[in-house]
């Protein structure tokens, strides 16, 4: 088992594709192959000292799951397991996908919801990301310091920036993870 576990929720597969890119850049020595959150339990996540968790935001700020009209279970169904999790001593970095043009009022709100749940577990959340370069009205993923709770990607409007953003964020979190 590698040091870093990568887990994602998805509907269309884009968040999965980003998870694979993250794994590829980190390499198999550091990270295990990404897994869909609907295929694991809380003990699997707890077995890692470092986690990278990803989610899209669906509709009007929802996490993926059956309530958001996804075909399969996802983060929405997994969230109750986080309510009883103890991630003290685990470093967690988050990434989220959203559409800043069509959903400017709830841009990457799924990331904000995941962030809040992970904080409640006692995890050490790392990987904050600057909000510069994005145009949106509101986001629950925006922290008081003006940064996002994790890497933010807009596949609909800024996909050309993904390689640079992913690479920069991974360098940042590797330092924060101490690897």
C-alpha positions as CSV (number, residue, x, y, z in Angstrom):
1,X,0.0,0.0,0.0
2,X,1.3,3.4,-1.0
3,X,1.3,6.4,1.4
4,X,-1.5,8.4,-0.3
5,X,-5.0,7.2,-1.0
6,X,-7.0,8.9,-3.7
7,X,-10.8,8.7,-3.6
8,X,-13.4,10.5,-5.7
9,X,-17.1,10.8,-6.2
10,X,-18.4,11.3,-9.8
11,X,-21.4,11.4,-12.1
12,X,-20.0,11.9,-15.6
13,X,-16.5,10.5,-15.0
14,X,-14.6,13.8,-15.1
15,X,-13.7,13.7,-11.4
16,X,-12.4,10.2,-12.0
17,X,-10.3,11.3,-14.9
18,X,-8.7,14.1,-12.7
19,X,-8.1,11.5,-10.0
20,X,-6.2,9.4,-12.6
21,X,-4.1,12.4,-13.7
22,X,-3.3,13.1,-10.0
23,X,-2.2,9.5,-9.5
24,X,-0.2,9.5,-12.7
25,X,1.7,12.6,-11.6
26,X,2.3,11.4,-8.1
27,X,3.4,7.9,-9.2
28,X,2.6,4.5,-7.9
29,X,5.3,4.8,-5.2
30,X,3.4,7.6,-3.5
31,X,-0.2,6.9,-4.3
32,X,-2.5,3.9,-4.8
33,X,-4.8,3.8,-7.8
34,X,-7.8,6.1,-7.3
35,X,-11.0,4.5,-6.1
36,X,-14.6,5.6,-6.4
37,X,-16.0,6.5,-3.0
38,X,-19.0,4.2,-3.7
39,X,-16.6,1.2,-3.6
40,X,-15.0,1.7,-0.2
41,X,-15.9,2.1,3.5
42,X,-14.6,4.5,6.1
43,X,-12.0,1.9,7.3
44,X,-10.4,2.0,3.9
45,X,-9.9,5.8,4.1
46,X,-8.7,5.5,7.7
47,X,-6.0,3.1,6.7
48,X,-4.0,6.0,5.0
49,X,-1.9,8.7,6.6
50,X,-2.6,11.0,3.6
51,X,-5.7,11.3,1.5
52,X,-6.7,13.2,-1.7
53,X,-10.5,13.4,-2.0
54,X,-12.3,14.8,-5.0
55,X,-15.9,15.7,-5.9
56,X,-17.8,17.5,-8.5
57,X,-20.6,19.9,-7.7
58,X,-23.9,19.0,-9.3
59,X,-27.0,21.1,-9.9
60,X,-27.5,23.8,-7.4
61,X,-24.5,23.0,-5.1
62,X,-25.1,19.3,-4.5
63,X,-22.6,16.5,-3.9
64,X,-23.0,13.6,-6.3
65,X,-25.3,10.8,-5.3
66,X,-28.8,9.4,-5.8
67,X,-30.5,12.6,-4.5
68,X,-28.7,14.5,-7.3
69,X,-30.1,12.1,-9.9
70,X,-26.8,10.2,-10.4
71,X,-27.0,6.7,-11.6
72,X,-25.1,5.3,-8.6
73,X,-24.4,6.1,-5.0
74,X,-21.5,8.6,-4.3
75,X,-20.4,11.1,-1.7
76,X,-24.0,11.9,-0.7
77,X,-24.5,8.3,0.5
78,X,-20.9,8.1,2.0
79,X,-21.3,11.3,4.2
80,X,-22.9,9.5,7.2
81,X,-19.7,7.4,7.6
82,X,-17.8,10.7,7.9
83,X,-20.0,11.7,10.8
84,X,-18.4,9.0,13.0
85,X,-14.9,9.0,11.5
86,X,-11.8,9.9,13.4
87,X,-9.2,11.2,11.0
88,X,-6.9,12.7,13.7
89,X,-3.4,12.4,12.4
90,X,-4.5,12.1,8.8
91,X,-3.6,14.8,6.3
92,X,-6.3,15.4,3.7
93,X,-6.2,17.4,0.5
94,X,-9.3,18.1,-1.5
95,X,-10.2,19.0,-5.1
96,X,-13.4,20.0,-6.6
97,X,-15.0,20.5,-10.0
98,X,-17.6,23.1,-10.8
99,X,-18.9,25.5,-13.5
100,X,-18.2,29.1,-12.7
101,X,-20.3,30.4,-15.6
102,X,-23.6,28.5,-15.4
103,X,-23.5,27.9,-11.6
104,X,-21.7,31.1,-10.4
105,X,-23.9,31.3,-7.3
106,X,-22.9,27.9,-6.0
107,X,-19.5,27.4,-7.6
108,X,-17.9,24.3,-6.2
109,X,-20.3,24.1,-3.2
110,X,-19.8,20.4,-3.2
111,X,-16.2,21.0,-2.3
112,X,-17.3,23.2,0.5
113,X,-19.6,20.6,1.9
114,X,-16.9,17.9,1.7
115,X,-14.4,20.3,3.4
116,X,-16.8,20.9,6.3
117,X,-17.4,17.2,6.8
118,X,-13.7,16.4,6.7
119,X,-12.9,19.1,9.2
120,X,-15.4,17.5,11.6
121,X,-13.3,14.3,11.5
122,X,-10.3,16.0,13.1
123,X,-8.2,15.7,9.9
124,X,-5.4,18.1,9.1
125,X,-6.8,19.6,5.8
126,X,-4.1,21.0,3.5
127,X,-4.0,22.2,-0.1
128,X,-5.8,25.5,0.0
129,X,-5.9,27.1,-3.5
130,X,-6.0,30.7,-4.6
131,X,-9.3,32.1,-5.9
132,X,-7.6,34.3,-8.4
133,X,-8.3,33.4,-12.0
134,X,-11.9,32.4,-11.3
135,X,-15.1,34.5,-11.9
136,X,-18.1,33.5,-9.7
137,X,-20.6,35.1,-7.4
138,X,-20.5,32.8,-4.4
139,X,-18.9,29.6,-3.2
140,X,-19.2,27.7,0.1
141,X,-15.7,26.3,-0.7
142,X,-14.2,29.8,-0.3
143,X,-12.5,30.1,3.1
144,X,-12.3,33.2,5.2
145,X,-8.7,33.8,4.0
146,X,-10.0,34.2,0.4
147,X,-8.6,30.8,-0.7
148,X,-10.5,27.8,-1.8
149,X,-10.6,24.7,0.5
150,X,-8.7,22.8,-2.2
151,X,-7.9,22.7,-5.8
152,X,-10.7,24.0,-8.0
153,X,-11.1,23.0,-11.6
154,X,-13.7,24.2,-14.1
155,X,-13.8,21.6,-16.8
156,X,-16.5,23.4,-18.8
157,X,-14.8,26.8,-19.1
158,X,-11.1,26.5,-18.2
159,X,-10.0,22.9,-19.0
160,X,-6.9,24.2,-20.7
161,X,-5.7,25.3,-17.3
162,X,-6.0,21.9,-15.7
163,X,-2.4,20.6,-16.3
164,X,-0.8,23.8,-14.8
165,X,-3.2,23.9,-11.9
166,X,-2.9,20.2,-11.1
167,X,0.8,20.2,-11.3
168,X,1.2,23.4,-9.1
169,X,-1.3,22.0,-6.5
170,X,0.5,18.6,-6.4
171,X,3.8,20.3,-5.7
172,X,2.2,22.3,-2.9
173,X,0.5,19.3,-1.3
174,X,3.6,17.1,-1.6
175,X,5.4,19.7,0.6
176,X,2.4,19.9,3.0
177,X,2.3,16.1,3.1
178,X,6.0,16.0,3.7
179,X,6.7,13.5,0.8
